[in-house]
């Protein structure tokens, strides 16, 4: 594992990491969903539906373009013997784009089908990846997953009787590479080769406008929405081949792991829209139990053989349920303009167990493997979100929106054998500003 950390550092310096995943899994996507604690499976109405529920793209009636800027700052702590207190983390900043387009069919298909795209790209890297020593204090499920290129596509259709269906995908890329090191005529040289491979995960959604209660304009007051998203797995794999460096028999070094991962998940939500109010409540199931973990062996042992090599720690991640509630109040203004105020709250348990297994590391002084604590830190969190916006209506075809979020990490004591326990706490402050245009 020591060689893994050294080589990972070399790779990180050599070129930007390209393993992608989805920050919207943590914060939501777009000004409305993010301000309403990630709700939207039953109440989205624009480009954010490409993520929250593609079936609701069928509600789009105008071409819509959204551009914005969002970011997060981290205040993460780990207190205890041998721990740093505040864990150093790079803030996240990125640009957001959203596009929603109704498909201009006529006849029976008029105003029934629309497509959408939601994208996020960090300002300084395509993706930030950290594969540290297991005993190095880190929060792998928060900072790095906030700083990655993310793209979502979707299409939705209104099939009648208040029923809407949709499908889409999340798109990401996994980095595979090889570093060949050799000595020629006393000079050491290297050759670097990398490949960017695209991977995908499907999304399916459905919604039903309940028929028993309607607004004065005939629209349904109540809607039920459901979304299923497949897991997004972005492995980071670089092979270091130094077999030609000397006459020594050196193995291939495997610098690999899964630093970016979105679990398979399903969301169920109920929303009420009427009298200027939108109220949504739902729960999301996330299948973290299938997460293979951040680390992979530095030296891969042939299948079926026991090479007596160092192995990464096996953490027993578990599935979680995330309840959430979001509210929006619309204040009507002349010429179809409007002011909107939004808020929400969610509770997300940690998929990381309260007791972590030890890891092994080679101690050069003792000449043997020794147990070290695994410091893969995470804690339950409560998100409080708020936001607002203005729609200029018939005056100008523009909207301006903003949101702010605070993720409070609940204080937690984590057992990290053989070291003393770690006391975890902290918070994440998120924000975003968006400009939208209809055309």
C-alpha positions in Angstrom: 0.0 0.0 0.0 3.0 2.3 0.6 4.0 1.9 -3.1 0.4 2.6 -4.1 0.4 5.9 -2.3 3.8 7.0 -3.8 2.8 6.1 -7.4 -0.6 7.6 -7.0 1.1 10.9 -6.1 3.3 10.7 -9.2 0.3 10.0 -11.4 -1.7 12.9 -9.9 1.2 15.3 -10.6 1.7 14.0 -14.2 -1.8 14.8 -15.5 -5.3 15.6 -14.2 -7.4 12.7 -13.2 -10.4 11.9 -15.4 -12.6 9.6 -13.3 -16.0 11.2 -13.2 -19.0 10.9 -11.0 -22.0 13.0 -9.9 -21.9 15.8 -7.2 -25.7 16.0 -7.7 -25.9 12.8 -5.6 -24.8 14.9 -2.6 -26.3 18.4 -3.3 -29.0 18.0 -5.9 -28.9 19.7 -9.3 -30.1 23.1 -10.4 -31.3 26.1 -8.5 -34.8 24.7 -7.6 -33.9 21.1 -6.5 -30.8 22.2 -4.7 -32.8 24.9 -2.7 -35.5 22.3 -1.9 -33.1 19.7 -0.4 -32.8 17.6 -3.5 -36.5 17.0 -4.0 -37.9 16.9 -7.5 -38.9 13.4 -8.4 -42.6 14.6 -8.2 -42.3 18.3 -8.8 -39.4 19.2 -11.2 -40.4 21.3 -14.2 -37.2 22.1 -16.1 -33.7 20.9 -16.9 -33.2 19.6 -13.4 -35.6 16.8 -14.3 -32.9 15.2 -16.4 -31.5 14.1 -13.0 -34.5 14.1 -10.6 -37.0 12.4 -12.8 -36.8 12.4 -16.6 -40.6 11.7 -16.9 -41.2 15.3 -15.7 -39.3 16.8 -18.7 -42.7 16.3 -20.4 -43.9 19.4 -18.5 -41.5 21.6 -20.5 -43.3 24.0 -22.9 -40.5 26.4 -23.9 -36.9 26.1 -24.9 -34.9 26.8 -21.7 -31.2 27.4 -21.2 -29.7 27.7 -17.7 -26.1 28.7 -16.8 -24.7 29.1 -13.4 -21.9 28.9 -10.9 -21.9 26.8 -7.7 -19.4 25.8 -5.1 -18.8 24.2 -1.7 -16.4 24.9 1.2 -15.6 22.2 3.7 -15.0 22.4 7.4 -14.3 18.7 8.3 -12.7 17.6 11.6 -11.2 14.5 13.1 -10.2 14.8 16.7 -8.2 12.3 18.8 -4.7 10.9 19.4 -2.6 11.2 16.2 -5.3 13.1 14.3 -5.0 16.5 12.8 -8.2 18.1 14.1 -9.3 20.0 11.0 -8.8 17.9 7.8 -7.4 19.9 5.0 -9.7 19.9 1.9 -9.6 22.0 -1.3 -12.9 24.0 -1.9 -15.0 23.0 -4.8 -16.1 25.4 -7.6 -17.8 24.7 -10.9 -19.9 25.8 -13.8 -23.4 24.5 -14.4 -25.4 24.2 -17.6 -29.0 23.0 -18.2 -31.0 22.7 -21.4 -34.6 21.7 -21.8 -36.3 21.5 -25.2 -39.8 20.4 -26.1 -39.9 18.1 -29.1 -42.2 20.0 -31.7 -44.4 17.1 -32.7 -47.9 17.8 -33.9 -51.3 16.2 -33.5 -51.7 13.8 -30.6 -48.1 14.2 -29.6 -48.2 18.0 -29.3 -46.8 19.2 -26.0 -46.2 15.7 -24.8 -42.4 15.0 -25.3 -39.3 16.9 -24.2 -35.6 16.3 -23.7 -33.1 17.7 -21.2 -29.5 17.9 -20.3 -27.8 18.8 -17.0 -24.1 19.3 -16.7 -21.5 20.3 -14.2 -17.8 20.9 -14.7 -15.2 22.1 -12.0 -13.3 25.3 -12.7 -9.8 23.9 -12.4 -9.8 20.2 -13.0 -12.0 17.6 -14.8 -11.9 15.5 -11.7 -10.0 15.5 -8.4 -9.0 12.1 -7.2 -7.2 11.2 -3.9 -6.1 7.7 -3.1 -4.2 8.2 0.2 -2.7 5.7 2.6 -5.5 4.0 4.6 -4.1 5.5 7.8 -4.2 9.1 6.5 -7.3 10.9 7.8 -9.7 11.7 4.9 -13.4 12.0 4.1 -13.5 10.2 0.7 -17.2 10.4 0.2 -17.5 14.2 0.3 -14.8 16.5 -1.2 -13.5 14.6 -4.2 -17.1 13.6 -5.2 -17.9 17.3 -5.3 -15.2 18.1 -7.9 -15.9 16.0 -10.9 -17.4 16.4 -14.4 -21.0 15.3 -14.4 -23.5 14.9 -17.3 -27.1 13.8 -17.3 -29.4 13.3 -20.3 -33.1 12.5 -20.3 -36.3 12.4 -22.3 -39.8 12.4 -21.0 -43.3 11.8 -22.4 -46.9 12.4 -21.3 -48.8 9.3 -22.4 -52.1 10.5 -21.1 -54.4 9.8 -18.1 -52.0 11.8 -16.0 -49.2 9.3 -16.5 -45.7 10.4 -17.5 -42.7 8.2 -18.2 -39.1 9.0 -18.9 -35.6 7.6 -19.4 -32.1 8.9 -19.4 -28.5 8.2 -18.5 -25.6 9.4 -16.5 -22.3 9.6 -18.5 -18.8 9.4 -17.0 -15.4 8.3 -18.0 -12.8 6.0 -16.4 -9.1 6.5 -16.7 -6.9 3.6 -17.7 -3.2 4.1 -18.2 0.3 2.6 -18.2 3.6 4.0 -17.2 6.6 2.1 -18.6 10.0 2.8 -16.9 13.2 1.5 -18.5 17.0 2.1 -18.3 18.8 2.5 -21.7 22.6 3.2 -21.8 22.5 4.3 -18.1 19.7 6.7 -18.6 16.3 6.1 -17.0 13.3 7.1 -19.2 9.5 6.6 -19.0 6.6 6.3 -21.4 3.1 7.4 -20.4 0.0 6.1 -22.2 -3.6 6.9 -21.0 -7.0 6.1 -22.3 -10.3 7.7 -21.5 -13.2 5.2 -21.6 -16.8 6.2 -21.3 -19.2 4.4 -19.0 -22.9 4.9 -18.6 -25.7 4.2 -16.1 -29.4 4.2 -17.0 -32.1 6.3 -15.4 -35.8 5.6 -15.5 -38.7 7.7 -14.1 -42.4 7.8 -13.9 -45.0 10.2 -12.5 -48.8 10.1 -12.0 -50.9 13.3 -11.8 -53.6 12.1 -9.3 -57.1 12.8 -10.7 -59.1 13.3 -7.5 -58.1 17.0 -6.8 -57.5 19.7 -9.3 -56.7 23.4 -9.4 -58.9 26.0 -11.0 -56.9 25.7 -14.3 -57.5 22.0 -14.4 -54.0 20.9 -13.4 -53.6 18.3 -10.8 -52.8 19.3 -7.2 -51.2 16.0 -6.3 -48.5 14.0 -8.1 -46.5 10.9 -7.2 -43.1 10.4 -8.8 -40.5 7.6 -8.8 -37.0 7.4 -10.2 -34.4 4.6 -10.4 -30.8 5.3 -11.2 -28.1 2.7 -11.9 -24.8 2.8 -10.2 -22.0 5.0 -11.7 -18.6 3.4 -11.2 -15.5 5.3 -12.3 -12.4 3.3 -11.5 -8.9 4.8 -11.6 -6.4 2.4 -13.0 -2.7 3.0 -13.9 -0.2 0.2 -14.3 3.5 1.0 -13.6 5.8 -1.4 -15.5 9.4 -1.2 -14.2 10.3 -4.8 -15.3 12.9 -3.4 -17.7 14.4 -0.9 -15.3 17.1 -3.4 -13.9 18.0 -7.0 -13.7 15.8 -7.3 -10.6 12.5 -9.2 -11.0 10.0 -6.4 -10.3 6.2 -7.0 -10.4 3.7 -4.8 -12.2 2.4 -2.1 -9.8 -1.3 -1.6 -9.9 -2.3 2.0 -8.9 -6.0 1.6 -8.8 -9.2 2.3 -6.9 -12.7 3.5 -7.1 -12.6 7.1 -5.8 -15.8 8.2 -7.7 -18.9 6.2 -7.1 -22.6 6.9 -7.2 -24.6 4.0 -5.7 -27.7 2.5 -7.3 -30.7 4.3 -6.0 -34.5 4.7 -6.1 -36.5 7.7 -5.1 -40.2 7.9 -4.3 -41.9 11.3 -3.7 -45.3 12.9 -3.3 -45.9 16.6 -4.2 -48.8 19.0 -3.9 -48.9 22.0 -6.2 -51.6 24.7 -5.9 -52.4 28.1 -4.4 -48.9 29.3 -5.1 -47.4 26.5 -3.0 -45.3 23.5 -4.0 -44.7 21.0 -1.1 -42.7 17.8 -1.8 -41.7 14.9 0.5 -40.0 11.7 -0.3 -37.3 9.1 0.5 -34.3 7.9 -1.5 -32.8 4.4 -1.1 -29.1 4.2 -1.9 -27.4 0.8 -2.3 -24.0 1.5 -0.8 -23.7 -2.1 0.2 -22.4 -2.8 -3.3 -19.6 -0.2 -3.1 -16.3 -2.1 -3.7 -14.3 0.4 -1.7 -11.7 3.0 -2.5 -8.6 0.8 -2.4 -7.3 -1.9 -4.7 -4.2 -4.1 -4.2 -0.9 -2.5 -5.3 0.3 -5.8 -6.7 -2.4 -8.0 -8.2 -2.1 -11.7 -7.3 -3.0 -14.2 -10.1 -6.5 -15.6 -9.8 -6.7 -18.6 -7.5 -3.3 -18.0 -5.9 -2.4 -16.7 -2.4 0.7 -14.5 -2.9 0.8 -13.4 0.8 0.7 -9.7 -0.3 -0.7 -6.7 1.4 -4.5 -6.4 0.8 -6.6 -3.3 1.1 -9.1 -3.1 4.1 -12.5 -4.5 3.5 -15.1 -2.0 4.8 -18.6 -3.3 5.3 -20.6 -0.4 3.7 -24.4 -0.6 4.1 -27.5 0.6 2.3 -29.2 3.8 3.5 -32.5 5.6 3.3 -32.6 9.4 2.9 -35.8 11.3 3.8 -36.2 14.8 2.4 -38.8 17.6 2.3 -38.9 20.7 0.1 -41.2 23.8 -0.1 -41.6 26.6 -2.6 -43.8 29.6 -2.4 -44.6 31.6 -5.5 -45.7 35.3 -5.3 -47.4 36.4 -8.5 -46.5 39.8 -10.0 -48.0 41.8 -12.9 -47.3 40.6 -16.5 -46.9 37.0 -15.4 -43.7 37.8 -13.4 -43.1 36.0 -10.1 -41.0 35.9 -7.0 -40.2 32.5 -5.5 -38.9 31.5 -2.1 -37.7 27.9 -1.4 -36.4 25.8 1.4 -35.8 22.2 2.4 -34.2 19.7 4.8 -32.9 16.2 4.5 -31.2 13.6 6.7 -28.6 11.3 5.2 -27.1 8.5 7.3 -23.6 7.5 6.7 -23.0 4.2 4.8 -19.7 3.7 6.7 -19.9 1.4 9.8 -19.0 2.8 13.2 -16.0 0.4 13.6 -13.4 0.1 10.9 -11.0 -2.8 10.3 -7.3 -2.3 10.6 -5.0 -2.1 7.5 -1.6 -3.5 7.0 1.5 -1.5 6.0 5.2 -2.5 5.7 7.4 -1.3 8.4 11.0 -1.0 7.1 12.5 -0.7 10.5 11.0 -3.9 11.7 11.1 -5.6 8.3 7.5 -6.9 8.6 3.9 -5.9 8.1 2.2 -4.0 10.9 -1.4 -3.1 11.6 -2.4 0.5 11.1 -5.7 2.2 11.6 -8.0 2.7 8.6 -9.2 6.3 8.7 -11.9 6.3 6.1 -14.1 8.9 7.8 -17.7 9.8 7.3 -20.7 10.8 9.4 -24.5 11.2 9.2 -25.5 14.6 7.9 -28.4 17.0 8.0 -28.9 19.4 5.1 -30.7 22.7 5.5 -31.3 24.5 2.2 -32.9 27.7 1.1 -33.1 29.8 -2.1 -35.2 32.0 -4.2 -35.6 33.5 -7.6 -37.3 36.0 -9.9 -39.1 35.2 -13.1 -39.5 38.4 -15.2 -42.5 37.0 -17.1 -43.6 38.9 -20.1 -41.2 41.8 -19.4 -38.0 39.8 -20.2 -37.6 36.1 -20.9 -35.1 35.6 -18.1 -35.0 34.0 -14.6 -32.4 34.6 -11.9 -32.1 32.1 -9.1 -29.8 31.3 -6.1 -29.5 28.7 -3.4 -27.5 28.1 -0.2 -27.0 24.8 1.7 -25.5 23.8 4.9 -24.6 20.2 5.5 -24.0 19.6 9.2 -22.1 16.4 10.0 -23.5 14.9 13.1 -20.9 14.4 15.8 -19.8 10.7 15.7 -17.2 8.5 17.4 -15.6 6.1 15.0 -13.5 3.1 16.3 -10.2 2.8 14.3 -8.4 -0.2 15.7 -5.5 -0.4 16.6 -5.6 3.4 17.3 -7.8 5.2 19.8 -11.3 6.3 18.6 -11.8 9.3 16.3 -14.3 12.0 17.1 -15.8 13.4 13.8 -17.8 16.5 13.2 -18.0 19.4 10.7 -20.0 21.0 8.0 -20.2 21.8 4.3 -21.4 25.2 3.0 -22.8 25.1 -0.6 -24.1 27.9 -2.8 -25.1 28.6 -6.4 -26.3 31.4 -8.7 -28.1 30.8 -12.0 -29.4 32.7 -15.0 -32.0 31.2 -17.1 -33.5 32.2 -20.5 -36.6 31.1 -22.4 -36.6 31.2 -26.2 
